[in-house]
Amino acid sequence: MGNVIRGILGAACLCAVLGQSGVAAAEEWMDLPPMSTDQLEGASGRQGIPLQWQLNENQQSAMVTGNVLSGPSMTGDNLISDHAFENMSGIATVIQNTGNQVVIQDSTQVNILINR
């Protein structure tokens, strides 16, 4: 994920946790004093944060069976314009397929860990 998307996702999660609008949450955080060098050094490398174990499972079981494709088979062009993702926000999944008799399965898991 790019830094911009990471920042947007982080801000959205922070707002969800705080239960406030993005502007109010940002204003509250802006008033906090900057951390000292000692505080930053003590927080690096997840120091003092207990180990977190997380297991994500995803089961996809689609099948293509018994299909028959006879005769000429035409498929369309598979094009994405240069501005297709210009106003995209959040997490997007894009799948393209130019074949016949295909099963496409997709899964997206977003894991967010916030320690207070």
DSSP file (Angstrom, degrees, kcal/mol; ACC not computed):
  #  RESIDUE AA STRUCTURE BP1 BP2  ACC     N-H-->O    O-->H-N    N-H-->O    O-->H-N    TCO  KAPPA ALPHA  PHI   PSI    X-CA   Y-CA   Z-CA
    1    1 A M              0   0    0      0, 0.0     2,-0.0     0, 0.0     0, 0.0   0.000 360.0 360.0 360.0 141.6    0.0    0.0    0.0
    2    2 A G     >  -     0   0    0      1,-0.1     4,-2.5     4,-0.0     5,-0.2  -0.290 360.0-107.8 -73.6 163.9    1.2    3.5   -0.7
    3    3 A N  H  > S+     0   0    0      1,-0.2     4,-2.4     2,-0.2     5,-0.2   0.848 118.2  55.1 -61.3 -35.3    1.9    6.0    2.0
    4    4 A V  H  > S+     0   0    0      2,-0.2     4,-2.3     1,-0.2    -1,-0.2   0.937 110.5  44.0 -65.0 -46.0   -1.1    8.0    1.0
    5    5 A I  H  > S+     0   0    0      1,-0.2     4,-2.9     2,-0.2     5,-0.2   0.910 112.8  52.8 -66.1 -40.8   -3.5    5.1    1.4
    6    6 A R  H  X S+     0   0    0     -4,-2.5     4,-2.5     1,-0.2    -1,-0.2   0.910 110.5  48.1 -58.6 -42.4   -1.8    4.0    4.6
    7    7 A G  H  X S+     0   0    0     -4,-2.4     4,-2.4     2,-0.2    -2,-0.2   0.908 112.9  47.0 -65.2 -42.9   -2.3    7.5    6.0
    8    8 A I  H  X S+     0   0    0     -4,-2.3     4,-2.4     2,-0.2    -2,-0.2   0.923 113.8  47.9 -64.6 -44.5   -5.9    7.6    5.0
    9    9 A L  H  X S+     0   0    0     -4,-2.9     4,-2.3     1,-0.2    -2,-0.2   0.907 112.2  49.9 -64.1 -41.6   -6.6    4.2    6.5
   10   10 A G  H  X S+     0   0    0     -4,-2.5     4,-2.4    -5,-0.2    -2,-0.2   0.913 111.6  47.9 -62.9 -43.2   -4.8    5.1    9.7
   11   11 A A  H  X S+     0   0    0     -4,-2.4     4,-2.3     2,-0.2    -2,-0.2   0.900 111.6  50.4 -64.7 -40.6   -6.8    8.3   10.1
   12   12 A A  H  X S+     0   0    0     -4,-2.4     4,-2.1     2,-0.2    -2,-0.2   0.907 112.2  47.1 -64.6 -41.2  -10.1    6.5    9.4
   13   13 A C  H  X S+     0   0    0     -4,-2.3     4,-2.5     2,-0.2    -2,-0.2   0.905 110.7  51.8 -67.4 -40.7   -9.3    3.9   12.0
   14   14 A L  H  X S+     0   0    0     -4,-2.4     4,-2.5     1,-0.2     5,-0.2   0.916 110.4  48.8 -60.9 -42.8   -8.3    6.5   14.5
   15   15 A C  H  X>S+     0   0    0     -4,-2.3     4,-1.7     1,-0.2     5,-1.3   0.890 110.4  51.1 -64.4 -38.9  -11.5    8.3   14.0
   16   16 A A  H  <5S+     0   0    0     -4,-2.1    -2,-0.2     2,-0.2    -1,-0.2   0.908 112.1  46.9 -65.1 -41.2  -13.5    5.0   14.4
   17   17 A V  H  <5S+     0   0    0     -4,-2.5    -2,-0.2     1,-0.2    -1,-0.2   0.913 117.4  41.9 -67.3 -42.3  -11.7    4.2   17.6
   18   18 A L  H  <5S-     0   0    0     -4,-2.5    -1,-0.2    -5,-0.2    -2,-0.2   0.695 101.8-135.2 -78.7 -18.3  -12.2    7.7   19.0
   19   19 A G  T  <5 +     0   0    0     -4,-1.7     2,-0.3     1,-0.3    -3,-0.2   0.819  66.0 109.2  70.0  30.5  -15.8    7.9   17.7
   20   20 A Q  S   <S-     0   0    0     -5,-1.3    -1,-0.3    -6,-0.2    -2,-0.1  -0.803  75.8 -85.6-131.2 171.0  -15.3   11.4   16.4
   21   21 A S     >  -     0   0    0     -2,-0.3     4,-2.1     1,-0.1     5,-0.2  -0.376  43.4-109.8 -73.0 160.0  -15.0   13.1   13.1
   22   22 A G  H  > S+     0   0    0      1,-0.2     4,-2.2     2,-0.2     5,-0.2   0.849 115.5  53.4 -60.3 -37.2  -11.6   13.3   11.4
   23   23 A V  H  > S+     0   0    0      2,-0.2     4,-2.2     1,-0.2    -1,-0.2   0.941 110.2  45.5 -67.5 -46.8  -11.3   17.1   12.0
   24   24 A A  H  > S+     0   0    0      1,-0.2     4,-2.0     2,-0.2    -2,-0.2   0.907 113.9  49.2 -63.9 -41.8  -11.9   16.9   15.7
   25   25 A A  H  X S+     0   0    0     -4,-2.1     4,-2.0     1,-0.2    -1,-0.2   0.908 111.2  49.6 -65.1 -41.4   -9.6   14.0   16.2
   26   26 A A  H  X S+     0   0    0     -4,-2.2     4,-2.0     1,-0.2    -1,-0.2   0.900 109.4  52.1 -64.6 -40.4   -6.8   15.6   14.3
   27   27 A E  H  X S+     0   0    0     -4,-2.2     4,-1.0     1,-0.2    -1,-0.2   0.904 108.5  50.7 -63.3 -41.0   -7.2   18.8   16.3
   28   28 A E  H  < S+     0   0    0     -4,-2.0     3,-0.5     1,-0.2     4,-0.3   0.908 112.2  46.4 -63.5 -41.7   -6.9   16.9   19.5
   29   29 A W  H >< S+     0   0    0     -4,-2.0     3,-1.1     1,-0.2    -1,-0.2   0.821 105.1  61.2 -70.6 -30.5   -3.8   15.1   18.4
   30   30 A M  H 3< S+     0   0    0     -4,-2.0    -1,-0.2     1,-0.2    -2,-0.2   0.767  98.0  58.6 -68.4 -24.5   -2.2   18.4   17.2
   31   31 A D  T 3< S+     0   0    0     -4,-1.0    -1,-0.2    -3,-0.5    -2,-0.2   0.611  82.8 103.1 -80.8 -11.6   -2.3   19.9   20.7
   32   32 A L  S <  S-     0   0    0     -3,-1.1     3,-0.1    -4,-0.3    -3,-0.0  -0.446  80.0-110.9 -72.2 143.9   -0.2   17.1   22.2
   33   33 A P        -     0   0    0      0, 0.0    -1,-0.1     0, 0.0    -2,-0.1  -0.410  40.1 -96.6 -70.6 151.2    3.5   18.0   22.9
   34   34 A P        -     0   0    0      0, 0.0     2,-0.2     0, 0.0     0, 0.0  -0.330  42.8-105.1 -65.5 150.4    6.1   16.4   20.7
   35   35 A M        -     0   0    0      1,-0.1     2,-0.0    -3,-0.1    -3,-0.0  -0.486  34.5-118.4 -75.0 146.0    7.8   13.3   22.1
   36   36 A S     >  -     0   0    0     -2,-0.2     4,-2.4     1,-0.1     5,-0.2  -0.300  26.6-105.5 -76.3 167.6   11.3   13.6   23.3
   37   37 A T  H  > S+     0   0    0      1,-0.2     4,-2.6     2,-0.2     5,-0.2   0.898 122.6  52.5 -60.6 -41.1   14.2   11.7   21.8
   38   38 A D  H  > S+     0   0    0      2,-0.2     4,-2.1     1,-0.2    -1,-0.2   0.900 109.0  49.4 -62.4 -40.9   14.3    9.4   24.9
   39   39 A Q  H  > S+     0   0    0      2,-0.2     4,-1.0     1,-0.2    -2,-0.2   0.918 112.2  47.9 -64.5 -42.8   10.5    8.6   24.5
   40   40 A L  H  X S+     0   0    0     -4,-2.4     4,-0.7     1,-0.2     3,-0.5   0.909 111.1  50.3 -65.0 -41.5   10.9    7.8   20.8
   41   41 A E  H >< S+     0   0    0     -4,-2.6     3,-0.6     1,-0.2    -1,-0.2   0.879 109.5  52.0 -63.5 -37.2   13.9    5.6   21.5
   42   42 A G  H 3< S+     0   0    0     -4,-2.1    -1,-0.2     1,-0.2    -2,-0.2   0.716 111.4  47.3 -71.3 -20.3   12.0    3.7   24.1
   43   43 A A  H >< S+     0   0    0     -4,-1.0     3,-0.8    -3,-0.5    -1,-0.2   0.501  87.0 109.9 -98.7  -5.6    9.1    3.1   21.8
   44   44 A S  G X< S+     0   0    0     -4,-0.7     3,-1.2    -3,-0.6    -3,-0.0  -0.347  77.6  20.4 -73.7 152.9   11.1    1.9   18.8
   45   45 A G  G 3  S-     0   0    0      1,-0.3    -1,-0.2     2,-0.1     3,-0.1   0.761 126.5 -73.7  65.3  26.2   10.9   -1.7   17.7
   46   46 A R  G X  S-     0   0    0     -3,-0.8     3,-2.0     1,-0.2    -1,-0.3   0.770  75.7-178.5  59.2  27.6    7.6   -2.3   19.5
   47   47 A Q  T <   +     0   0    0     -3,-1.2    -1,-0.2     1,-0.3    -2,-0.1  -0.351  66.0  14.5 -59.3 132.9    9.5   -2.2   22.8
   48   48 A G  T 3  S+     0   0    0      1,-0.2    -1,-0.3    -3,-0.1    -2,-0.1   0.407  97.9 115.3  83.2  -2.6    7.1   -2.8   25.7
   49   49 A I    <   -     0   0    0     -3,-2.0    -1,-0.2    -6,-0.0     3,-0.1  -0.889  69.4-121.5-100.8 123.5    4.3   -4.1   23.5
   50   50 A P        -     0   0    0      0, 0.0     2,-0.1     0, 0.0    -1,-0.0  -0.227  38.8 -86.7 -63.0 152.8    3.4   -7.7   24.2
   51   51 A L        -     0   0    0      1,-0.1     2,-0.5     2,-0.0    -5,-0.0  -0.342  42.4-149.2 -59.7 133.1    3.7  -10.1   21.3
   52   52 A Q        -     0   0    0     -3,-0.1     2,-0.5    -2,-0.1    -1,-0.1  -0.921   8.3-163.1-108.3 130.6    0.5  -10.2   19.2
   53   53 A W        +     0   0    0     -2,-0.5     2,-0.4     2,-0.0    -2,-0.0  -0.951  12.6 174.9-114.3 130.6   -0.5  -13.5   17.5
   54   54 A Q        -     0   0    0     -2,-0.5     2,-0.5     2,-0.0    -2,-0.0  -0.999  13.1-167.0-139.2 134.2   -3.1  -13.3   14.8
   55   55 A L        -     0   0    0     -2,-0.4     2,-0.5     2,-0.0    -2,-0.0  -0.984   5.6-168.4-123.3 123.8   -4.3  -16.1   12.4
   56   56 A N        -     0   0    0     -2,-0.5     2,-0.4     2,-0.0    -2,-0.0  -0.934   5.2-170.1-112.2 133.0   -6.4  -15.2    9.4
   57   57 A E        +     0   0    0     -2,-0.5     2,-0.4     2,-0.0    -2,-0.0  -0.947   7.8 179.3-123.1 144.5   -8.2  -18.0    7.5
   58   58 A N        -     0   0    0     -2,-0.4     2,-0.6     2,-0.1    49,-0.0  -0.963   8.7-163.0-144.4 124.0   -9.9  -17.7    4.2
   59   59 A Q        +     0   0    0     -2,-0.4     2,-0.4     2,-0.0    -2,-0.0  -0.938  10.4 175.5-113.5 122.6  -11.6  -20.6    2.4
   60   60 A Q        +     0   0    0     -2,-0.6    45,-0.1     1,-0.1    -2,-0.1  -0.993   6.2 165.8-124.6 127.6  -12.4  -20.4   -1.2
   61   61 A S        +     0   0    0     -2,-0.4     2,-0.1     2,-0.0    -1,-0.1   0.011  16.4 145.4-136.0  31.1  -13.8  -23.5   -2.9
   62   62 A A        -     0   0    0      2,-0.0     2,-0.3    41,-0.0    41,-0.1  -0.400  25.6-168.3 -71.3 150.5  -15.3  -22.5   -6.3
   63   63 A M        -     0   0    0     -2,-0.1     2,-0.5     2,-0.1    -2,-0.0  -0.982  20.9-150.4-138.1 149.2  -15.0  -25.1   -9.1
   64   64 A V        +     0   0    0     -2,-0.3     2,-0.3    39,-0.1    39,-0.1  -0.971  36.7 155.5-116.5 112.4  -15.5  -25.1  -12.8
   65   65 A T        +     0   0    0     -2,-0.5     3,-0.1     1,-0.1    -2,-0.1  -0.984  51.0  14.4-139.3 149.4  -16.7  -28.5  -14.0
   66   66 A G  S    S+     0   0    0     -2,-0.3     2,-0.2     1,-0.2    -1,-0.1   0.576  79.0 144.9  70.9  10.7  -18.6  -30.0  -16.9
   67   67 A N        -     0   0    0     34,-0.1     2,-0.4     2,-0.0    -1,-0.2  -0.572  31.3-161.6 -81.9 144.9  -18.4  -26.9  -19.0
   68   68 A V        -     0   0    0     -2,-0.2     2,-0.6    -3,-0.1    33,-0.1  -0.995   8.0-170.5-128.3 129.4  -18.1  -27.2  -22.8
   69   69 A L        +     0   0    0     -2,-0.4     2,-0.4    31,-0.1     4,-0.1  -0.964  17.1 176.1-118.0 112.6  -16.9  -24.5  -25.1
   70   70 A S        +     0   0    0     -2,-0.6    -2,-0.0     2,-0.1     0, 0.0  -0.912  41.9   8.4-122.7 146.7  -17.4  -25.4  -28.7
   71   71 A G  S    S-     0   0    0     -2,-0.4     2,-0.0     2,-0.1    -2,-0.0  -0.207 109.9 -18.0  81.5-177.3  -16.8  -23.4  -31.8
   72   72 A P        -     0   0    0      0, 0.0     2,-0.5     0, 0.0    -2,-0.1  -0.333  63.2-153.3 -63.1 140.9  -15.1  -20.0  -32.1
   73   73 A S        -     0   0    0     -4,-0.1     2,-0.5     2,-0.0    -2,-0.1  -0.972   6.6-162.9-120.6 123.7  -14.9  -18.2  -28.8
   74   74 A M        -     0   0    0     -2,-0.5     2,-0.3     0, 0.0     0, 0.0  -0.876   7.0-176.5-107.8 135.5  -14.7  -14.4  -28.7
   75   75 A T        -     0   0    0     -2,-0.5     3,-0.1    25,-0.0    23,-0.1  -0.928  23.3-117.7-124.4 155.7  -13.6  -12.4  -25.7
   76   76 A G        -     0   0    0     -2,-0.3     2,-0.1     1,-0.2    -1,-0.0  -0.228  38.1 -80.8 -84.5 175.2  -13.5   -8.7  -25.4
   77   77 A D        -     0   0    0      1,-0.1     2,-0.6    -2,-0.0    -1,-0.2  -0.421  32.7-140.4 -72.5 152.8  -10.6   -6.4  -24.8
   78   78 A N        +     0   0    0     -2,-0.1     2,-0.4    -3,-0.1    20,-0.1  -0.858  39.1 159.0-118.0  92.3   -9.3   -6.0  -21.3
   79   79 A L        -     0   0    0     -2,-0.6     2,-0.4     0, 0.0    -2,-0.0  -0.894  29.7-166.3-123.2 145.6   -8.5   -2.3  -20.9
   80   80 A I        -     0   0    0     -2,-0.4    -2,-0.0     2,-0.0     0, 0.0  -0.997  27.4-130.1-125.6 125.8   -8.0    0.1  -18.1
   81   81 A S    >   -     0   0    0     -2,-0.4     3,-1.5     1,-0.1     4,-0.2  -0.258  24.8-108.3 -72.1 163.2   -8.0    3.8  -18.9
   82   82 A D  T 3  S+     0   0    0      1,-0.3     3,-0.2     2,-0.1    -1,-0.1   0.663 119.3  42.0 -67.7 -15.9   -5.2    6.1  -17.7
   83   83 A H  T >  S+     0   0    0      1,-0.1     3,-1.4     2,-0.1     4,-0.3   0.155  77.8 114.9-113.5  17.7   -7.6    7.8  -15.2
   84   84 A A  T <  S+     0   0    0     -3,-1.5     3,-0.2     1,-0.3    -1,-0.1   0.821  87.4  31.5 -60.1 -33.7   -9.4    4.7  -14.0
   85   85 A F  T >  S+     0   0    0     -4,-0.2     3,-1.2    -3,-0.2    -1,-0.3   0.175  85.4 114.5-109.8  17.0   -8.1    5.0  -10.4
   86   86 A E  T <  S+     0   0    0     -3,-1.4    -1,-0.1     1,-0.3    -2,-0.1   0.878  87.0  27.8 -59.4 -44.4   -7.9    8.7  -10.2
   87   87 A N  T 3  S+     0   0    0     -4,-0.3    -1,-0.3    -3,-0.2     2,-0.1   0.105  89.6 135.9-106.6  21.1  -10.5    9.3   -7.6
   88   88 A M    <   +     0   0    0     -3,-1.2     2,-0.3     2,-0.0    -3,-0.1  -0.415  26.7 175.9 -69.8 142.6  -10.2    6.0   -5.8
   89   89 A S        +     0   0    0     -2,-0.1     2,-0.2     2,-0.1    -2,-0.1  -0.972  44.0  15.2-141.8 158.9  -10.2    6.0   -2.0
   90   90 A G  S    S-     0   0    0     -2,-0.3     2,-0.5   -85,-0.1   -81,-0.1  -0.481 110.1 -29.9  79.5-151.3  -10.1    3.3    0.5
   91   91 A I        -     0   0    0     -2,-0.2     2,-0.4   -82,-0.0    -2,-0.1  -0.914  65.3-174.1-108.5 124.2   -9.2   -0.3   -0.4
   92   92 A A        -     0   0    0     -2,-0.5     2,-0.5    -4,-0.0    -2,-0.0  -0.906  15.0-154.9-120.7 146.7  -10.0   -1.4   -3.8
   93   93 A T        -     0   0    0     -2,-0.4     2,-0.5     2,-0.0    15,-0.0  -0.985  11.6-169.7-118.3 128.3   -9.8   -4.8   -5.5
   94   94 A V        +     0   0    0     -2,-0.5     2,-0.4     2,-0.0    -2,-0.0  -0.977   6.4 177.8-121.9 125.0   -9.4   -4.9   -9.3
   95   95 A I        -     0   0    0     -2,-0.5     2,-0.4     2,-0.0    -2,-0.0  -0.991   4.2-172.9-127.3 133.5   -9.7   -8.1  -11.2
   96   96 A Q        +     0   0    0     -2,-0.4     2,-0.3   -18,-0.0   -18,-0.1  -0.961   4.3 177.5-126.0 146.7   -9.6   -8.5  -14.9
   97   97 A N        +     0   0    0     -2,-0.4    -2,-0.0     1,-0.1     7,-0.0  -0.982  19.1 176.6-148.9 132.4  -10.2  -11.6  -17.0
   98   98 A T        +     0   0    0     -2,-0.3     2,-0.1   -23,-0.1    -1,-0.1   0.307  59.4  92.2-114.3   7.0  -10.2  -12.2  -20.7
   99   99 A G        -     0   0    0    -24,-0.1     2,-0.3     1,-0.0     3,-0.2  -0.273  69.8-115.3 -96.1-178.6  -10.9  -15.9  -20.7
  100  100 A N  S    S+     0   0    0      1,-0.2    -2,-0.1    -2,-0.1   -31,-0.1  -0.870  86.6  14.3-115.5 150.4  -13.9  -18.1  -20.8
  101  101 A Q  S    S+     0   0    0     -2,-0.3     2,-0.4     1,-0.2    -1,-0.2   0.938  86.9 149.6  54.7  55.9  -15.2  -20.5  -18.1
  102  102 A V        -     0   0    0     -3,-0.2     2,-0.5   -39,-0.0    -1,-0.2  -0.937  40.4-148.6-121.9 139.9  -13.1  -19.0  -15.4
  103  103 A V        -     0   0    0     -2,-0.4     2,-0.5   -41,-0.1   -39,-0.1  -0.942  15.4-167.0-105.1 127.0  -13.8  -18.8  -11.7
  104  104 A I        -     0   0    0     -2,-0.5     2,-0.4    -9,-0.0    -9,-0.0  -0.965   6.8-179.6-115.5 124.8  -12.3  -15.8  -10.0
  105  105 A Q        -     0   0    0     -2,-0.5     2,-0.3   -43,-0.1   -45,-0.1  -0.967   2.9-179.2-122.4 141.5  -12.1  -15.6   -6.2
  106  106 A D        -     0   0    0     -2,-0.4     2,-0.4     2,-0.0   -13,-0.0  -0.983   7.1-174.7-140.3 148.9  -10.7  -12.8   -4.3
  107  107 A S        -     0   0    0     -2,-0.3     2,-0.4   -49,-0.0   -49,-0.0  -0.996   4.6-168.2-145.2 139.3  -10.2  -12.0   -0.6
  108  108 A T        -     0   0    0     -2,-0.4     2,-0.5     2,-0.0    -2,-0.0  -0.995   4.8-173.0-128.7 127.1   -8.9   -8.9    1.2
  109  109 A Q        -     0   0    0     -2,-0.4     2,-0.5     2,-0.0    -2,-0.0  -0.981   3.5-167.0-120.9 129.6   -8.1   -8.9    4.9
  110  110 A V        -     0   0    0     -2,-0.5     2,-0.5     2,-0.0    -2,-0.0  -0.967   5.2-169.5-117.3 119.3   -7.2   -5.7    6.7
  111  111 A N        -     0   0    0     -2,-0.5     2,-0.5     2,-0.0    -2,-0.0  -0.937   4.0-176.7-112.7 126.2   -5.6   -6.1   10.1
  112  112 A I        -     0   0    0     -2,-0.5     2,-0.5     2,-0.0    -2,-0.0  -0.984   6.1-169.4-126.2 126.7   -5.2   -3.1   12.3
  113  113 A L        -     0   0    0     -2,-0.5     2,-0.5     2,-0.0    -2,-0.0  -0.966   5.6-177.6-117.1 119.2   -3.6   -3.2   15.7
  114  114 A I        -     0   0    0     -2,-0.5     2,-0.5  -101,-0.0    -2,-0.0  -0.969   4.7-168.3-119.2 119.2   -3.9   -0.1   17.9
  115  115 A N              0   0    0     -2,-0.5    -2,-0.0     1,-0.1   -66,-0.0  -0.905 360.0 360.0-106.8 132.5   -2.1   -0.1   21.2
  116  116 A R              0   0    0     -2,-0.5    -1,-0.1     0, 0.0    -2,-0.0   0.390 360.0 360.0-105.1 360.0   -2.9    2.6   23.7
